[in-house]
Amino acid sequence: MLTLATGVQILTDPATGRGTLITPDTGVWTLNPTAVVALTELAGGGTVARTEEELARRWPTIPIASLRADLDALLGELQEAGAVIRQ
């Protein structure tokens, strides 16, 4: 299970769907709408599989393989940076 690390915050702009992820060590990530949905889902206790389902529901014209690859890349980068942890 992946979750946000302690102290990580996600701020979103409802008008644009974009967001910002802020880590306790002053790291700041600019998030596109897809990343906002993915991280909000995880922050709410969702699983990676549930996150994939939500992305596919919101962007049905994008092939699931592309959504999955993008999600894996995002989570890999954030895990490497310590913003997302595997429990």
PLY file of the C-alpha trace (Angstrom):
ply
format ascii 1.0
element vertex 87
property float x
property float y
property float z
element edge 86
property int vertex1
property int vertex2
end_header
0.00 0.00 0.00
1.26 3.47 -0.87
0.43 6.53 1.21
1.59 10.11 1.45
4.47 10.60 3.85
3.82 12.37 7.14
3.60 16.12 6.69
3.04 16.07 2.93
0.30 18.46 1.85
-1.64 18.70 -1.40
-3.14 22.05 -2.32
-5.49 22.21 -5.30
-6.96 24.92 -7.47
-10.54 23.90 -8.25
-10.70 26.30 -11.19
-7.81 24.70 -13.08
-7.59 21.23 -11.53
-3.87 21.79 -10.97
-2.22 21.46 -7.61
0.91 21.69 -5.53
2.46 19.01 -3.36
4.52 20.35 -0.48
6.89 18.18 1.54
8.16 18.92 5.06
11.69 19.47 3.76
10.39 22.39 1.64
10.10 20.34 -1.53
7.46 21.69 -3.87
5.97 19.80 -6.81
3.59 21.31 -9.35
0.87 18.78 -10.18
-1.22 18.47 -13.31
-4.88 17.46 -12.92
-4.09 13.76 -13.36
-1.51 13.83 -10.58
-3.92 15.72 -8.32
-6.57 13.01 -8.78
-4.04 10.22 -8.20
-2.55 11.72 -5.05
-5.89 12.80 -3.63
-7.13 9.25 -4.09
-4.09 7.84 -2.27
-4.30 10.46 0.47
-7.88 9.37 1.06
-6.80 5.79 1.67
-7.32 4.54 -1.87
-5.20 1.82 -3.40
-3.12 2.08 -6.57
-5.69 -0.14 -8.31
-8.53 2.15 -7.20
-6.51 5.15 -8.38
-6.10 3.56 -11.82
-9.86 2.99 -11.97
-10.57 6.62 -11.06
-8.14 7.91 -13.68
-9.72 5.68 -16.33
-13.19 6.90 -15.34
-12.19 10.56 -15.61
-10.14 10.23 -18.80
-11.85 7.41 -20.73
-10.20 8.27 -24.07
-6.69 7.66 -22.74
-5.56 4.02 -22.98
-5.33 2.35 -19.57
-1.74 1.31 -20.33
-0.78 4.97 -20.72
-2.56 5.95 -17.51
-0.88 3.09 -15.65
2.58 4.00 -17.01
2.13 7.66 -16.06
0.88 6.71 -12.59
3.80 4.33 -12.06
6.27 7.03 -13.13
4.69 9.64 -10.84
4.58 7.34 -7.83
8.13 6.13 -8.48
9.47 9.70 -8.53
7.55 10.67 -5.42
8.58 7.50 -3.60
12.22 8.17 -4.48
11.83 11.71 -3.10
10.26 10.38 0.10
6.87 12.07 -0.49
5.11 8.72 -0.94
5.88 5.67 1.18
5.10 1.99 0.82
3.50 0.49 3.92
0 1
1 2
2 3
3 4
4 5
5 6
6 7
7 8
8 9
9 10
10 11
11 12
12 13
13 14
14 15
15 16
16 17
17 18
18 19
19 20
20 21
21 22
22 23
23 24
24 25
25 26
26 27
27 28
28 29
29 30
30 31
31 32
32 33
33 34
34 35
35 36
36 37
37 38
38 39
39 40
40 41
41 42
42 43
43 44
44 45
45 46
46 47
47 48
48 49
49 50
50 51
51 52
52 53
53 54
54 55
55 56
56 57
57 58
58 59
59 60
60 61
61 62
62 63
63 64
64 65
65 66
66 67
67 68
68 69
69 70
70 71
71 72
72 73
73 74
74 75
75 76
76 77
77 78
78 79
79 80
80 81
81 82
82 83
83 84
84 85
85 86
